[in-house]
């Protein structure tokens, strides 16, 4: 059966290439007994495609049972699907056949399959692999020959990664993936569908036919249709019943189409993250970090002054601060080596400073690279060339020490 014949038989409206591809895939997989996983947004018509697969298969004379897995309570879903024995739980006054037993030789359509509990998923996997199952409260193995068609409007693989859906069941169900395109990807079909729904409802309610103005047609095509075909059908019914003017323009159509806000972001935002700081918290954090850096810098400067400008001893005693300076400042980007100029004040000297030299003005140019080279040489000499112990002495990693040796040609 060709695509056009399938559309006429099952009442499918549209000429979108994506829709035609989905119909073609359904018709090709129908004669087989392969399980099919139909994915698509709510209201896009997933159940229609399950009927196509069943009716074009060799099981078309068998039973077809559609089960909404999300609508059955977790405590009773095993009983509904697999049946139960008398007295197996409170209220089980007699034995009952489950859907898999009733649909033997036919097809079961599991809508919203991602809502199944993990225990039920394990039972379903066994049926897919061997056709065997157990009634609730029974130890007798039952056999069934059922084709399973599953559908979901969520990303099942994302549920697998979160541990909410069994990975082996996902791959077993997803033997043939079938994606139903949302209505916003079938813009050329929106007006065709509206005309069909409007004509049907006009006949049903014996009301005059509805005509859309060009601006209203454009508005229908540009709308995103989050509820897909189901939403379009509801709006067509509202217009046929409530609208007095049968020539509907864009202004009149606004009363029936929900106001669509431009809230779609180019990326997902996880608002439940523990790192969700307010702007004030971020500012406080930056200020505290700056204060800590200033205190460390003051400590280094004070020690350099107390040692009469001798930085070698200070660098050896504070390796973590020196390493942080090298991480924060890229010395290779400077045309000249950084120098540190220290001037001892000639008056107003604080009493808590103990200078080794007289309070005279001393100006000294110090190269950090030279000092660094001297410290590395001393450390290597002290530990007889053993880089591991030299790195520990300097407070850096052995890998960093090796890199510095190469950079400084030591």
C-alpha positions as CSV (number, residue, x, y, z in Angstrom):
1,X,0.0,0.0,0.0
2,X,1.4,3.4,-1.0
3,X,1.7,6.4,1.2
4,X,-1.4,8.2,-0.3
5,X,-3.6,5.1,0.2
6,X,-2.5,4.9,3.8
7,X,-3.4,8.6,4.3
8,X,-6.9,8.0,2.9
9,X,-7.5,4.9,4.9
10,X,-6.4,6.3,8.3
11,X,-7.5,9.9,7.8
12,X,-4.1,11.5,7.8
13,X,-3.9,15.0,6.4
14,X,-0.7,16.5,5.1
15,X,2.0,16.5,2.5
16,X,5.1,17.2,4.6
17,X,8.2,15.2,3.6
18,X,8.8,14.4,7.3
19,X,5.2,13.1,7.6
20,X,5.6,11.0,4.4
21,X,8.9,9.5,5.7
22,X,7.2,8.5,9.0
23,X,4.3,6.8,7.1
24,X,6.7,5.1,4.7
25,X,8.8,3.7,7.7
26,X,5.6,2.5,9.4
27,X,4.4,0.7,6.3
28,X,7.8,-1.0,5.8
29,X,8.1,-2.3,9.3
30,X,4.4,-3.4,9.6
31,X,4.7,-6.9,8.0
32,X,7.5,-7.8,10.4
33,X,7.2,-8.7,14.1
34,X,9.9,-6.1,15.1
35,X,9.2,-3.9,18.2
36,X,8.8,-0.2,17.3
37,X,9.4,2.8,19.5
38,X,7.4,5.8,18.4
39,X,8.7,9.1,19.6
40,X,6.9,12.4,19.3
41,X,5.5,15.3,21.2
42,X,2.1,15.1,22.9
43,X,-0.7,15.5,20.4
44,X,1.4,14.7,17.3
45,X,-0.6,11.5,16.5
46,X,1.6,8.6,17.8
47,X,-1.4,6.3,18.4
48,X,-2.5,6.7,14.8
49,X,0.8,5.2,13.7
50,X,0.4,2.3,16.1
51,X,-2.9,1.5,14.3
52,X,-1.2,1.7,10.9
53,X,1.5,-0.8,12.0
54,X,-1.1,-3.2,13.4
55,X,-3.6,-3.0,10.6
56,X,-0.9,-3.5,7.9
57,X,0.6,-6.5,9.7
58,X,-0.3,-10.2,9.7
59,X,-1.8,-9.6,13.2
60,X,-4.5,-7.3,12.0
61,X,-7.2,-9.9,12.8
62,X,-5.9,-10.3,16.4
63,X,-6.6,-8.0,19.3
64,X,-5.2,-4.5,19.6
65,X,-5.0,-3.1,23.1
66,X,-3.8,0.4,23.8
67,X,-2.4,1.0,27.4
68,X,-1.6,4.4,28.8
69,X,1.2,3.4,31.2
70,X,1.2,6.8,32.9
71,X,-2.5,6.6,33.8
72,X,-2.3,3.3,35.8
73,X,-1.1,3.4,39.4
74,X,2.2,1.8,40.1
75,X,0.7,-0.6,42.6
76,X,-1.7,-2.2,40.1
77,X,0.1,-1.9,36.7
78,X,1.7,-5.4,37.0
79,X,-1.7,-6.9,37.6
80,X,-3.2,-5.0,34.6
81,X,-0.4,-6.0,32.2
82,X,0.3,-9.6,33.4
83,X,-2.8,-10.6,35.4
84,X,-3.1,-12.0,38.9
85,X,-4.2,-15.0,40.8
86,X,-7.0,-15.2,43.3
87,X,-5.9,-13.9,46.8
88,X,-2.6,-12.6,45.5
89,X,-3.3,-9.2,47.1
90,X,-6.1,-7.5,49.0
91,X,-9.1,-7.2,46.7
92,X,-8.1,-10.0,44.4
93,X,-11.3,-12.0,44.9
94,X,-10.8,-14.0,41.7
95,X,-8.1,-14.7,39.1
96,X,-7.8,-12.1,36.3
97,X,-6.2,-12.2,32.9
98,X,-3.8,-9.4,32.0
99,X,-3.5,-7.5,28.8
100,X,-0.6,-9.7,27.5
101,X,-2.8,-12.8,27.9
102,X,-5.9,-11.2,26.3
103,X,-3.8,-9.8,23.4
104,X,-2.1,-13.1,22.6
105,X,-1.6,-13.2,18.8
106,X,-2.2,-9.5,18.5
107,X,-0.6,-6.2,19.3
108,X,-0.2,-4.1,22.5
109,X,0.4,-0.4,22.3
110,X,2.3,0.9,25.4
111,X,1.8,4.6,25.4
112,X,4.0,6.7,27.7
113,X,6.2,3.7,28.2
114,X,8.9,5.8,30.0
115,X,6.4,6.0,33.0
116,X,6.7,2.3,33.7
117,X,8.2,1.4,37.1
118,X,11.6,-0.4,37.0
119,X,10.2,-3.6,38.3
120,X,7.6,-3.7,35.5
121,X,10.3,-2.8,33.0
122,X,12.2,-6.0,34.0
123,X,9.0,-8.1,33.4
124,X,8.5,-6.4,30.1
125,X,12.0,-7.2,29.0
126,X,11.5,-10.9,29.7
127,X,8.4,-10.9,27.5
128,X,10.3,-9.2,24.7
129,X,13.2,-11.7,25.0
130,X,11.4,-15.0,25.6
131,X,7.6,-14.4,25.5
132,X,7.3,-15.6,29.1
133,X,5.8,-13.9,32.1
134,X,4.3,-14.7,35.5
135,X,0.9,-13.6,36.8
136,X,1.0,-11.7,40.1
137,X,1.0,-14.2,42.9
138,X,1.7,-17.2,40.6
139,X,4.8,-19.3,40.0
140,X,3.5,-20.8,36.8
141,X,5.2,-19.5,33.7
142,X,2.8,-18.2,31.0
143,X,3.6,-17.9,27.3
144,X,2.3,-15.2,25.0
145,X,2.9,-14.1,21.4
146,X,2.3,-10.4,21.3
147,X,3.9,-7.6,19.2
148,X,4.8,-4.6,21.3
149,X,4.6,-1.0,20.0
150,X,5.8,1.6,22.5
151,X,5.4,5.3,22.4
152,X,6.8,8.2,24.5
153,X,6.9,12.0,24.4
154,X,10.1,12.2,26.4
155,X,13.8,11.5,25.6
156,X,14.1,7.9,26.8
157,X,17.8,7.9,26.4
158,X,18.0,10.8,28.9
159,X,15.9,8.7,31.3
160,X,18.4,5.8,30.8
161,X,21.3,8.1,31.8
162,X,19.4,9.2,34.9
163,X,18.7,5.6,35.9
164,X,14.9,5.9,35.4
165,X,14.7,3.5,32.5
166,X,16.5,0.2,31.8
167,X,19.1,0.5,29.1
168,X,18.6,-3.1,27.9
169,X,14.9,-2.5,27.6
170,X,15.5,0.7,25.7
171,X,17.6,-1.0,23.0
172,X,15.1,-3.9,22.9
173,X,12.1,-1.6,22.3
174,X,14.0,0.7,20.0
175,X,14.6,-2.0,17.3
176,X,12.9,0.3,14.8
177,X,12.7,4.0,15.9
178,X,9.8,6.0,14.4
179,X,9.8,9.8,15.0
180,X,6.5,11.7,14.4
181,X,7.3,15.3,13.4
182,X,5.7,18.1,15.5
183,X,3.2,20.4,13.8
184,X,5.7,23.3,13.8
185,X,7.9,21.3,11.5
186,X,4.9,20.8,9.1
187,X,3.9,24.4,8.5
188,X,2.6,23.5,5.0
189,X,0.1,21.1,6.6
190,X,-1.4,23.5,9.3
191,X,-4.0,25.1,7.0
192,X,-4.9,21.8,5.4
193,X,-5.6,20.3,8.8
194,X,-7.6,23.4,9.9
195,X,-9.8,23.2,6.9
196,X,-10.5,19.5,7.5
197,X,-11.3,20.0,11.2
198,X,-13.5,23.1,10.4
199,X,-15.5,21.3,7.8
200,X,-16.1,18.3,10.1
201,X,-17.2,20.5,13.0
202,X,-19.4,22.6,10.7
203,X,-21.2,19.4,9.7
204,X,-21.4,18.1,13.2
205,X,-22.9,21.3,14.6
206,X,-24.8,22.3,11.4
207,X,-23.2,25.7,11.3
208,X,-22.0,27.7,8.3
209,X,-18.5,26.9,7.1
210,X,-15.6,29.0,8.4
211,X,-13.2,30.8,6.1
212,X,-9.8,32.2,7.1
213,X,-8.4,35.5,5.8
214,X,-4.8,35.4,4.4
215,X,-3.4,37.1,7.5
216,X,-5.1,34.5,9.7
217,X,-3.6,31.7,7.6
218,X,-0.2,33.3,8.0
219,X,-0.7,33.5,11.8
220,X,-1.7,29.8,11.9
221,X,1.5,28.8,10.0
222,X,3.8,30.9,12.2
223,X,2.4,29.7,15.5
224,X,4.6,27.0,17.3
225,X,1.6,24.7,18.2
226,X,3.0,23.2,21.5
227,X,-0.1,21.0,21.6
228,X,0.4,19.9,18.0
229,X,-2.6,18.5,16.0
230,X,-4.7,18.1,19.2
231,X,-4.4,21.8,19.9
232,X,-5.2,22.8,16.3
233,X,-8.3,20.6,16.4
234,X,-9.6,22.1,19.6
235,X,-9.1,25.6,18.3
236,X,-10.9,24.8,15.1
237,X,-13.8,23.5,17.1
238,X,-13.9,26.6,19.3
239,X,-14.0,28.9,16.2
240,X,-16.8,26.8,14.6
241,X,-18.9,27.0,17.8
242,X,-18.2,30.5,19.1
243,X,-17.2,32.8,16.2
244,X,-20.2,34.8,14.8
245,X,-18.3,36.1,11.9
246,X,-17.5,33.2,9.6
247,X,-14.7,35.0,7.8
248,X,-12.0,35.0,10.4
249,X,-9.1,37.4,10.3
250,X,-5.9,37.5,12.3
251,X,-7.4,39.9,14.9
252,X,-10.3,37.5,15.6
253,X,-7.9,34.5,15.6
254,X,-5.9,36.1,18.5
255,X,-8.8,35.4,20.8
256,X,-8.4,31.7,20.3
257,X,-4.6,31.3,20.1
258,X,-2.8,31.6,23.4
259,X,-0.4,34.4,23.7
260,X,3.0,33.0,22.9
261,X,5.9,34.6,24.8
262,X,9.4,34.5,23.3
263,X,10.8,32.5,26.2
264,X,12.7,29.8,24.3
265,X,16.4,30.1,25.2
266,X,19.2,28.8,23.1
267,X,20.4,26.6,25.9
268,X,19.0,24.8,28.9
269,X,19.4,26.4,32.3
270,X,19.5,24.2,35.4
271,X,18.0,26.4,38.1
272,X,18.4,23.6,40.7
273,X,22.1,23.7,40.7
274,X,24.0,24.2,44.0
275,X,26.1,26.8,42.3
276,X,23.1,29.1,41.9
277,X,24.6,32.2,43.5
278,X,22.8,35.6,43.6
279,X,24.6,38.6,42.1
280,X,25.3,39.9,45.7
281,X,26.9,36.6,46.7
282,X,29.2,36.7,43.6
283,X,30.3,40.2,44.5
284,X,31.0,39.2,48.1
285,X,33.1,36.3,46.9
286,X,35.1,38.5,44.5
287,X,35.7,41.0,47.3
288,X,36.9,38.4,49.8
289,X,39.2,36.9,47.2
290,X,40.7,40.3,46.5
291,X,41.1,41.0,50.2
292,X,43.0,37.7,50.7
293,X,45.3,38.5,47.7
294,X,46.1,41.9,49.2
295,X,46.9,40.4,52.6
296,X,49.2,37.9,51.0
297,X,50.9,40.6,49.0
298,X,51.3,42.8,52.1
299,X,52.9,39.9,54.0
300,X,55.4,39.3,51.2
301,X,56.3,43.0,51.0
302,X,56.7,43.3,54.7
303,X,59.1,40.3,54.8
304,X,61.1,41.6,51.9
305,X,61.5,45.0,53.8
306,X,62.5,43.2,57.0
307,X,65.1,41.2,55.2
308,X,66.7,44.3,53.7
309,X,65.5,43.6,50.2
310,X,66.8,40.0,50.2
311,X,64.1,38.2,48.2
312,X,65.8,34.8,48.0
313,X,65.0,33.9,51.6
314,X,61.5,35.2,51.3
315,X,60.8,33.2,48.1
316,X,62.1,30.1,49.8
317,X,59.8,30.6,52.8
318,X,56.7,31.3,50.7
319,X,56.7,29.0,47.7
320,X,52.9,28.8,47.5
321,X,52.6,32.6,47.1
322,X,55.4,32.7,44.5
323,X,53.7,29.9,42.5
324,X,50.4,31.8,42.7
325,X,52.1,34.9,41.3
326,X,53.5,32.9,38.4
327,X,50.0,31.5,37.7
328,X,48.3,34.9,37.7
329,X,51.0,36.8,35.7
330,X,52.3,35.6,32.4
331,X,55.9,36.8,32.5
332,X,56.5,35.8,28.8
333,X,54.2,38.6,27.6
334,X,56.4,41.3,29.0
335,X,59.1,42.8,26.9
336,X,61.4,43.3,29.9
337,X,62.0,41.3,33.0
338,X,59.9,42.5,36.0
339,X,61.9,44.5,38.6
340,X,61.1,45.3,42.1
341,X,62.3,48.7,43.5
342,X,62.4,49.1,47.2
343,X,62.9,52.4,48.9
344,X,63.5,52.5,52.6
345,X,61.9,55.7,54.1
346,X,64.2,58.0,55.9
347,X,61.7,59.1,58.5
348,X,58.4,58.0,60.2
349,X,59.7,54.4,60.5
350,X,57.2,52.1,62.3
351,X,58.5,50.7,65.6
352,X,57.6,47.1,64.7
353,X,60.0,47.0,61.8
354,X,63.5,45.7,62.6
355,X,65.8,46.8,59.8
356,X,69.2,45.2,59.4
357,X,70.5,48.3,57.6
358,X,70.4,52.0,58.4
359,X,67.3,53.9,57.2
360,X,68.9,55.0,54.0
361,X,67.5,55.0,50.5
362,X,68.4,51.8,48.7
363,X,67.3,51.0,45.1
364,X,67.8,47.5,43.8
365,X,66.6,45.9,40.6
366,X,65.7,42.3,41.2
367,X,65.0,39.7,38.4
368,X,62.5,37.1,39.5
369,X,63.7,34.8,36.7
370,X,67.3,35.0,38.0
371,X,66.2,34.4,41.5
372,X,64.0,31.5,40.4
373,X,67.0,30.0,38.5
374,X,69.2,30.4,41.6
375,X,66.7,28.7,43.9
376,X,66.2,25.7,41.5
377,X,70.0,25.3,41.2
378,X,70.4,25.4,45.0
379,X,67.6,22.9,45.5
380,X,69.0,20.5,42.9
381,X,72.5,20.8,44.4
382,X,71.2,20.2,47.9
383,X,69.4,17.0,46.9
384,X,72.2,15.9,44.5
385,X,70.2,16.3,41.3
386,X,67.1,14.4,42.5
387,X,64.2,16.3,41.0
388,X,61.6,14.7,43.2
389,X,63.1,16.0,46.4
390,X,64.1,19.3,44.9
391,X,60.5,19.9,43.8
392,X,59.2,19.1,47.3
393,X,61.8,21.6,48.7
394,X,60.6,24.3,46.3
395,X,56.9,23.5,46.9
396,X,56.1,22.7,43.3
397,X,55.3,19.5,41.4
398,X,58.0,17.5,39.8
399,X,56.4,18.1,36.4
400,X,56.6,21.9,36.9
401,X,60.2,21.6,38.0
402,X,61.1,19.7,34.9
403,X,59.4,22.4,32.7
404,X,61.2,25.2,34.5
405,X,64.6,23.4,34.0
406,X,63.9,23.2,30.3
407,X,62.7,26.9,30.1
408,X,65.8,28.2,32.0
409,X,68.2,25.9,30.3
410,X,69.6,24.6,33.6
